[in-house]
C-alpha cells in the first residue's frame, strides 16, 4: 500500500470513533514512523504502535512555574500533567527557560513537550526523591524515585527539543583512575568521603556501598531509618517507565544521570527516536539505554555517549529475573551513533528472562571499549537467541570488536586482569540447571572495524558452549590480536579478514568451527 495513503487511513481510523463524542477533541499523532524500518526483518514482528493525543495543550507557566533556575517547579509541572490527564489527554508544554524541579510523574495520554532552549534541571536535594520499591540491575530492591517516571501508563510521550539534566554529579561515586590529578583534587576538595581511591558524595553513600556484596544493591539494610541513612547511595535512573504501553521519546536530550539514564522496564510498544543521551565517561553505572523486558520496541536515529554500556538489552537478573519471566523481544535498533561506552550494543549481563528477536543495523561506534558485547555468568539462566546484527562500522575499539563472555564478573573491559579471569574460570564445572545461561542462534554480517584490541573473543561455559554463531563479511584492521574461540560449537566465520599484530586465530575446547572454509575441532 502507498505509504502516504496508509498513514492517512491510520489517522482516519483514530479520528472517526472520537467524532461521535462531543466532549472530546480530534486526536493527532505526534509522529509517524517511516515504515521502511520494518523492511528486511529476519523474523516476523508487528509494527510498534505510536501514541495519539487529543488537540489540547497547556503550559507549565499556567500552573505557576517560574524559569529562574532556582524556584522548585515540581508541583507546577505535575499539576499541569494531572490537568491534561484529567481532561482526557493532550500536551504539556515546557517553554524555553531554565526550570528547576524535583521528580516528574508522567500520566496516561500526556505528551510532555519541550520547546527549543528549554532546560529542565533536577534538584540535587536527595530528600526530594522518595525511596521506593523497584527493580535495579535486574533485582527487586529499593531506590530513590527517578527524576522522570511513569507506572502503568498508556499513550505517553516526551518530545520536542529540550534538555533534561539529572544532576548526576551530586549522586555518583567516582573512581580516582577515571579523572586527571587536577580533577581528582578538585573533587576531593569539594567535600564528600574518600575510601580506597573512590570518592563518595556523603558518608551515607559510602555506607550504602559497603552494604553491597555484589554490584549495587545493598544487603542487610532492614529498617526505614537504615534505608534513609543510605539514601544518597540509592541513585535513581534518570528516566524509569514501568509496565506502560505506547511510549514515545523523541528529539529531546537526556544527560548527567545519577546512574542508568533511560530505563524502560516491562513496557510494550515503545519508540525511542532522535534522542541524545550524554553521561560523562567517568560516570559510574552511567548506561545510556537499558531496555529491560520490553516487547515491541524501536530504537532509531539516536546518539548515545555513555559512562557504561550504551545500547543495552536486559531482562532481569538471576532468580528475580527468572521469576518475572519477561523476555526482551521484538526490538529494532537502527541508525544509531555511539560516541563512547563500555559497549556499543550490549546484551546482558542481566538476561535471566531471555532475549530474542533483536535486529540491529546501520550503527556506528566511535571508540567504545567493546563494540558488540554479549555477557552473562553462571546463576543467570535465561536464553539469548535469534539476534541479527548487520552493517556496523567501528573505529578505535580498545578491547574486543566482538565479545561473548559468559564469565562476566561485573567489571568493565580492561578492568579485570587475565589472571583474575582465569581464576574464576578454574572452578568446578556445575551441571546444567535453570541457572545456566545460554547464547545461541546469533547472526552477524557486514561489520567494518579500524582499530581494535582483540578482534573477537568467544568465552562460553564448558557446560553450555556458545552455539550456532554465523559471522560473515567482516573486515577488522589495525587489531592488536586476532580471534580467540573457546567453549563454542557450530561457529561459522566466512569472508572475514582480520589484520592483527599477533595471534590471528586460536580455537580451543570448541567443536564444529569453520573459519573462511577451514574446519577446526579442539
LOMI-217367 format. One line per field, with one value per residue (C-alpha): residue in one letter; x, y, z. Coordinates in nm, 3 decimals. Layout:
REM LOMI-217367
resn <- (a,...)
c1 <- (X,...)
c2 <- (Y,...)
c3 <- (Z,...)
This chain:
REM LOMI-217367
resn <- (x,x,x,x,x,x,x,x,x,x,x,x,x,x,x,x,x,x,x,x,x,x,x,x,x,x,x,x,x,x,x,x,x,x,x,x,x,x,x,x,x,x,x,x,x,x,x,x,x,x,x,x,x,x,x,x,x,x,x,x,x,x,x,x,x,x,x,x,x,x,x,x,x,x,x,x,x,x,x,x,x,x,x,x,x,x,x,x,x,x,x,x,x,x,x,x,x,x,x,x,x,x,x,x,x,x,x,x,x,x,x,x,x,x,x,x,x,x,x,x,x,x,x,x,x,x,x,x,x,x,x,x,x,x,x,x,x,x,x,x,x,x,x,x,x,x,x,x,x,x,x,x,x,x,x,x,x,x,x,x,x,x,x,x,x,x,x,x,x,x,x,x,x,x,x,x,x,x,x,x,x,x,x,x,x,x,x,x,x,x,x,x,x,x,x,x,x,x,x,x,x,x,x,x,x,x,x,x,x,x,x,x,x,x,x,x,x,x,x,x,x,x,x,x,x,x,x,x,x,x,x,x,x,x,x,x,x,x,x,x,x,x,x,x,x,x,x,x,x,x,x,x,x,x,x,x,x,x,x,x,x,x,x,x,x,x,x,x,x,x,x,x,x,x,x,x,x,x,x,x,x,x,x,x,x,x,x,x,x,x,x,x,x,x,x,x,x,x,x,x,x,x,x,x,x,x,x,x,x,x,x,x,x,x,x,x,x,x,x,x,x,x,x,x,x,x,x,x,x,x,x,x,x,x,x,x,x,x,x,x,x,x,x,x,x,x,x,x,x,x,x,x,x,x,x,x,x,x,x,x,x,x,x,x,x,x,x,x,x,x,x,x,x,x,x,x,x,x,x,x,x,x,x,x,x,x,x,x,x,x,x,x,x,x,x,x,x,x,x,x,x,x,x,x,x,x,x,x,x,x,x,x,x,x,x,x,x,x,x,x,x,x,x,x,x,x,x,x,x,x,x,x,x,x,x,x,x,x,x,x,x,x,x,x,x,x,x,x,x,x,x,x,x,x,x,x,x,x,x,x,x,x,x,x,x,x,x,x,x,x,x,x,x,x,x,x,x,x,x,x,x,x,x,x,x,x,x,x,x,x,x,x,x,x,x,x,x,x,x,x,x,x,x,x,x,x,x,x,x,x,x,x,x,x,x,x,x,x,x,x,x,x)
c1 <- (0.000,0.121,0.289,0.111,-0.226,-0.160,-0.075,-0.394,-0.603,-0.436,-0.501,-0.859,-0.921,-0.813,-1.030,-1.361,-1.467,-1.396,-1.607,-1.914,-1.814,-1.894,-1.673,-1.351,-1.127,-0.998,-0.675,-0.349,-0.035,0.290,0.494,0.462,0.747,0.896,0.769,1.099,1.236,1.049,1.187,1.415,1.341,1.465,1.171,0.803,0.721,0.413,0.451,0.522,0.211,0.252,0.072,-0.207,-0.304,-0.608,-0.554,-0.542,-0.242,-0.132,0.192,0.356,0.352,-0.028,0.027,0.281,0.613,0.897,1.205,1.465,1.680,1.615,1.240,1.138,0.867,0.782,0.424,0.354,0.480,0.298,-0.023,-0.007,0.031,-0.263,-0.477,-0.413,-0.463,-0.789,-0.922,-0.863,-0.511,-0.303,0.022,0.206,0.447,0.774,0.875,1.226,1.395,1.584,1.344,1.443,1.229,1.201,1.055,0.815,0.549,0.402,0.036,-0.161,-0.245,0.010,0.279,0.541,0.670,0.985,1.042,1.383,1.614,1.409,1.647,1.499,1.742,1.653,1.734,2.034,1.846,1.843,1.539,1.327,1.334,1.128,1.267,1.052,1.023,1.156,1.395,1.756,2.024,1.762,1.691,1.398,1.524,1.471,1.596,1.516,1.233,1.355,1.356,1.117,0.891,0.567,0.392,0.112,0.059,-0.058,-0.018,0.265,0.548,0.837,0.905,1.044,1.386,1.473,1.729,1.675,1.973,1.966,2.225,2.411,2.745,2.587,2.494,2.763,3.077,3.386,3.696,4.026,4.160,3.893,3.999,4.306,4.505,4.370,4.010,4.053,4.197,3.911,3.655,3.801,3.823,3.451,3.364,3.243,3.432,3.720,3.763,4.019,4.060,3.683,3.509,3.160,2.937,2.838,2.911,2.568,2.667,2.980,2.776,2.543,2.839,2.979,2.643,2.670,2.837,2.781,2.700,2.497,2.206,2.261,2.203,2.132,1.951,1.619,1.455,1.325,1.576,1.864,1.737,1.704,2.063,2.196,1.959,2.248,2.365,2.024,2.097,1.793,1.791,1.706,1.401,1.215,0.900,0.743,0.466,0.347,0.219,0.260,0.554,0.743,1.069,1.159,1.400,1.498,1.831,1.888,2.216,2.406,2.203,2.266,2.300,2.145,1.991,1.691,1.530,1.205,1.101,0.827,0.685,0.508,0.524,0.799,0.976,1.299,1.376,1.613,1.711,2.052,2.194,2.511,2.668,3.028,3.274,3.369,3.007,2.973,2.690,2.623,2.447,2.273,1.978,1.874,1.575,1.458,1.186,1.017,0.812,0.792,1.047,1.215,1.549,1.629,1.828,1.972,2.309,2.449,2.755,2.774,2.987,2.897,2.714,2.539,2.252,2.181,1.919,1.823,1.552,1.618,1.880,1.906,1.604,1.422,1.455,1.352,1.052,0.946,0.981,0.951,1.192,1.308,1.189,1.086,1.330,1.473,1.790,1.875,2.077,2.230,2.566,2.758,3.036,3.160,3.057,3.175,2.988,2.825,2.547,2.517,2.310,2.324,2.452,2.103,1.923,1.758,1.413,1.552,1.627,1.505,1.409,1.650,1.758,2.048,2.158,2.335,2.501,2.831,3.056,3.332,3.582,3.354,3.553,3.389,3.187,2.931,2.918,2.733,2.779,2.640,2.755,2.652,2.341,2.159,1.975,1.778,1.825,1.957,1.864,1.769,1.986,2.064,2.328,2.406,2.608,2.806,3.103,3.353,3.679,3.926,3.785,4.044,3.926,3.715,3.523,3.304,3.286,3.094,3.177,2.986,3.229,3.135,3.250,3.095,3.393,3.431,3.650,4.014,3.940,3.994,4.331,4.378,4.481,4.154,3.951,4.150,4.096,3.717,3.719,3.902,3.614,3.447,3.206,2.847,2.558,2.321,2.021,1.773,2.061,2.271,2.264,2.251,2.353,2.266,2.147,2.326,2.391,2.640,2.722,2.888,3.097,3.394,3.641,3.951,4.143,4.073,4.247,4.131,3.919,3.687,3.669,3.428,3.435,3.150,3.079,3.211,2.867,2.689,2.901,2.802,2.617,2.516,2.702,2.715,2.955,3.021,3.161,3.370,3.681,3.892,4.215,4.475,4.394,4.649,4.541,4.304,4.027,4.001,3.722,3.679,3.387,3.182,3.001,2.878,3.056,3.089,3.303,3.320,3.455,3.626,3.955,4.146,4.473,4.633,4.978,4.970,4.763,4.545,4.334,4.313,4.049,4.023,3.764,3.531,3.352,3.243,3.423,3.475,3.676,3.696,3.633,3.884,3.742,3.871,3.796,3.961)
c2 <- (0.000,0.352,0.482,0.819,0.655,0.407,0.688,0.875,0.565,0.501,0.856,0.848,0.526,0.703,1.008,0.856,0.689,1.008,1.226,1.071,1.207,1.576,1.642,1.505,1.680,1.501,1.316,1.381,1.168,1.315,1.113,0.866,0.618,0.557,0.208,0.121,0.046,-0.286,-0.387,-0.691,-0.810,-1.169,-1.250,-1.164,-0.858,-0.641,-0.267,-0.072,0.126,0.502,0.721,0.957,1.269,1.500,1.850,2.011,2.198,2.379,2.544,2.477,2.855,2.831,2.644,2.881,2.752,3.005,2.984,3.138,2.829,2.828,2.806,2.443,2.377,2.019,2.094,2.318,2.064,1.772,1.971,2.053,1.683,1.596,1.862,1.728,1.371,1.465,1.629,1.320,1.395,1.635,1.829,1.982,2.245,2.333,2.667,2.798,2.873,2.715,2.515,2.361,2.070,1.755,1.425,1.442,1.170,1.110,1.005,0.840,1.037,1.312,1.436,1.633,1.870,2.080,2.388,2.487,2.621,2.455,2.320,2.113,2.075,1.827,1.928,1.770,1.759,1.385,1.426,1.536,1.177,0.929,0.578,0.327,-0.045,-0.101,-0.302,-0.207,-0.406,-0.676,-0.731,-0.633,-0.365,-0.007,0.305,0.672,0.779,0.865,1.229,1.119,0.818,0.651,0.339,0.153,0.441,0.425,0.665,0.882,1.079,1.314,1.510,1.837,1.995,2.047,1.907,1.712,1.721,1.469,1.640,1.310,1.451,1.511,1.143,0.931,0.788,0.849,0.634,0.820,0.636,0.792,1.152,1.363,1.454,1.810,1.690,1.447,1.712,1.949,1.676,1.579,1.945,1.985,1.759,1.402,1.093,0.900,0.525,0.318,0.575,0.614,0.944,0.929,1.237,1.162,0.923,0.770,0.697,0.516,0.316,0.209,0.098,-0.107,-0.286,-0.415,-0.754,-0.767,-0.491,-0.203,-0.349,-0.325,-0.615,-0.615,-0.281,-0.352,-0.054,0.262,0.455,0.250,0.294,0.668,0.685,0.543,0.747,0.914,0.567,0.477,0.661,0.660,0.613,0.942,0.807,0.499,0.393,0.074,-0.150,0.112,0.093,0.311,0.516,0.770,0.952,1.181,1.465,1.557,1.530,1.344,1.399,1.363,1.082,0.963,0.606,0.449,0.716,0.563,0.253,0.131,-0.178,-0.426,-0.189,-0.266,-0.063,0.183,0.411,0.599,0.820,1.109,1.123,1.225,1.080,1.217,1.081,1.166,0.891,0.859,0.818,0.501,0.280,0.556,0.338,0.531,0.299,-0.019,-0.171,-0.435,-0.698,-0.489,-0.617,-0.431,-0.152,0.083,0.245,0.456,0.766,0.832,0.949,0.791,0.892,0.679,0.620,0.250,0.038,0.240,0.042,-0.245,-0.522,-0.681,-0.898,-0.926,-1.093,-1.442,-1.571,-1.236,-1.219,-1.580,-1.534,-1.227,-1.435,-1.145,-1.165,-0.857,-0.926,-0.785,-0.495,-0.296,-0.094,0.110,0.416,0.494,0.653,0.568,0.809,0.632,0.344,0.017,-0.149,-0.010,-0.269,-0.500,-0.798,-0.875,-0.939,-0.930,-1.152,-1.411,-1.366,-1.426,-1.212,-1.292,-1.142,-0.848,-0.675,-0.428,-0.249,0.057,0.166,0.346,0.301,0.555,0.444,0.225,-0.006,-0.306,-0.298,-0.581,-0.716,-1.027,-1.102,-1.326,-1.561,-1.870,-1.816,-1.603,-1.869,-1.743,-1.788,-1.528,-1.629,-1.509,-1.197,-1.042,-0.771,-0.612,-0.326,-0.194,0.042,0.092,0.273,0.285,0.000,-0.053,-0.403,-0.655,-0.563,-0.869,-1.025,-1.321,-1.352,-1.598,-1.549,-1.185,-1.065,-0.720,-0.516,-0.313,-0.427,-0.389,-0.352,-0.723,-0.889,-1.211,-1.378,-1.279,-1.413,-1.737,-1.788,-1.755,-1.999,-2.270,-2.357,-2.698,-2.736,-2.743,-2.937,-2.760,-2.620,-2.333,-2.113,-2.188,-1.907,-1.998,-1.789,-1.930,-1.852,-1.521,-1.382,-1.102,-0.964,-0.671,-0.530,-0.300,-0.213,0.005,-0.028,-0.288,-0.451,-0.803,-0.877,-1.138,-1.336,-1.626,-1.733,-1.978,-2.209,-2.567,-2.694,-2.461,-2.355,-2.062,-2.226,-2.156,-1.833,-1.720,-1.437,-1.317,-1.023,-0.882,-0.671,-0.584,-0.392,-0.250,-0.501,-0.591,-0.956,-1.172,-1.421,-1.648,-1.908,-2.102,-2.318,-2.275,-2.506,-2.465,-2.140,-2.030,-1.732,-1.664,-1.397,-1.240,-1.053,-0.981,-0.789,-0.827,-0.782,-1.132,-1.446,-1.431,-1.731,-1.960,-2.231,-2.431,-2.652,-2.600,-2.813,-2.758,-2.430,-2.319,-2.007,-1.900,-2.256,-2.423,-2.653,-2.663,-2.917,-2.887)
c3 <- (0.000,-0.072,0.248,0.246,0.187,0.465,0.709,0.615,0.670,1.007,1.122,0.998,1.189,1.508,1.439,1.331,1.660,1.853,1.624,1.783,2.124,2.152,2.453,2.301,2.052,1.743,1.804,1.625,1.612,1.742,1.498,1.212,1.176,0.832,0.751,0.579,0.926,0.909,0.570,0.557,0.910,0.958,1.187,1.197,1.402,1.429,1.386,1.702,1.793,1.831,2.086,1.985,2.180,2.184,2.050,2.394,2.533,2.848,2.955,3.289,3.339,3.357,3.684,3.836,3.703,3.710,3.485,3.714,3.770,4.144,4.203,4.258,3.999,4.096,4.195,3.895,3.639,3.796,3.832,3.461,3.384,3.610,3.443,3.093,3.206,3.378,3.063,2.852,2.734,2.529,2.554,2.849,2.718,2.888,2.729,2.675,3.005,3.294,3.508,3.842,3.958,4.161,4.033,3.736,3.707,3.362,3.338,3.060,2.745,2.817,2.580,2.774,2.507,2.546,2.332,2.198,2.470,2.743,3.009,3.291,3.581,3.853,4.208,4.380,4.712,4.788,5.013,4.716,4.586,4.795,4.844,4.652,4.594,4.244,4.030,3.965,3.785,3.742,4.113,4.332,4.569,4.682,4.507,4.511,4.282,3.934,3.818,3.539,3.588,3.484,3.610,3.436,3.196,2.836,2.549,2.685,2.529,2.593,2.276,2.144,2.159,2.525,2.767,3.092,3.331,3.616,3.841,3.846,3.962,4.302,4.336,4.173,4.333,4.122,4.082,4.103,3.800,3.581,3.645,3.593,3.902,3.891,3.855,4.143,4.375,4.294,4.356,4.693,4.794,4.724,5.020,5.044,5.161,5.003,5.051,4.858,4.581,4.534,4.612,4.764,4.793,5.155,5.439,5.377,5.021,5.141,5.392,5.112,4.901,5.189,5.220,4.861,4.829,4.455,4.209,4.361,4.557,4.934,5.171,5.545,5.534,5.707,5.873,5.708,5.918,5.773,5.420,5.473,5.601,5.274,5.056,4.864,4.757,4.614,4.291,4.062,3.689,3.518,3.335,3.459,3.271,3.407,3.272,3.027,2.668,2.362,2.482,2.269,2.343,2.055,1.986,2.341,2.520,2.847,3.032,3.358,3.511,3.870,3.730,3.420,3.201,3.016,3.169,3.014,3.214,3.118,2.856,2.528,2.208,2.289,2.042,2.110,1.813,1.752,2.118,2.253,2.574,2.734,3.051,3.145,3.056,3.425,3.539,3.743,3.608,3.357,3.095,2.820,2.746,2.927,2.752,3.000,2.948,2.680,2.386,2.052,2.055,1.807,1.889,1.583,1.483,1.829,1.961,2.278,2.481,2.793,3.101,3.087,2.828,2.557,2.397,2.634,2.620,2.954,3.114,3.487,3.698,3.846,4.041,4.033,3.656,3.601,3.831,3.634,3.317,3.073,2.779,2.594,2.241,1.906,1.905,1.612,1.675,1.366,1.258,1.597,1.678,1.995,2.088,2.399,2.621,2.770,2.485,2.172,2.153,2.454,2.564,2.937,3.181,3.333,3.079,3.303,3.148,2.799,2.494,2.142,1.808,1.807,1.484,1.494,1.177,1.041,1.364,1.423,1.727,1.785,2.049,2.262,2.492,2.321,2.002,2.012,2.366,2.489,2.859,3.130,3.402,3.594,3.804,3.548,3.350,3.053,2.679,2.432,2.077,1.732,1.738,1.396,1.355,1.019,0.874,1.171,1.146,1.429,1.490,1.780,1.989,2.267,2.356,2.158,1.846,1.917,2.265,2.405,2.775,2.989,3.277,3.328,3.670,3.689,3.575,3.260,2.975,3.071,3.444,3.513,3.465,3.268,3.593,3.766,3.476,3.467,3.841,3.805,3.515,3.711,3.943,3.912,3.622,3.755,3.599,3.361,3.550,3.517,3.638,3.328,3.069,2.700,2.397,2.056,1.703,1.657,1.309,1.239,0.896,0.719,1.001,0.938,1.213,1.202,1.527,1.796,2.090,2.004,1.700,1.856,2.179,2.237,2.602,2.662,2.953,2.937,3.042,2.796,2.498,2.281,1.990,1.632,1.560,1.197,1.107,0.755,0.562,0.845,0.795,1.101,1.055,1.294,1.569,1.835,1.834,1.634,1.710,2.015,2.017,2.341,2.457,2.139,1.898,1.543,1.466,1.105,1.011,0.639,0.409,0.708,0.713,1.034,1.025,1.367,1.517,1.671,1.735,1.426,1.531,1.835,1.874,2.197,2.363,2.069,1.809,1.451,1.396,1.037,0.953,0.590,0.477,0.713,0.981,1.339,1.614,1.953)
